[in-house]
Amino acid sequence: MHTASTPGAGTPAAGTGENFLATAHRLAALADANAAEHWPSLAKCAADLGLVYLDLAAVLPDGGPPRRPHLERALEAAEQARESLDDGTAVGCSAHTARARLHLALDELERHT
């Protein structure tokens, strides 16, 4: 398994919309690196998680803390997925990423109903 951490690892993603965007860029670089090294599962996990961080940047552009329950859960799950990539194991990354996407979708649904 590829053990390189996310470029820029150690920089927390939470805090501002810009940090979410920077994390998405770091995850894109990691996805590219994993793809180049023929680690398609890790590349997909990094890419999927990068899309979650782009969604977080869109719904929290001011960088304020999430004030809705599903956004809080989405951010928590995304951070767990990112940590699993950063520690080089990626154990649970796909599950955490899927949870984050689900909570983002539920938040969107609740905002429009």
Summary of the structure (lengths in Angstrom):
residues: 113
radius of gyration: 13.4
end to end distance: 43.5
largest distance: 44.5
contacts: 358
relative contact order: 0.17
helix: 68%
strand: 0%
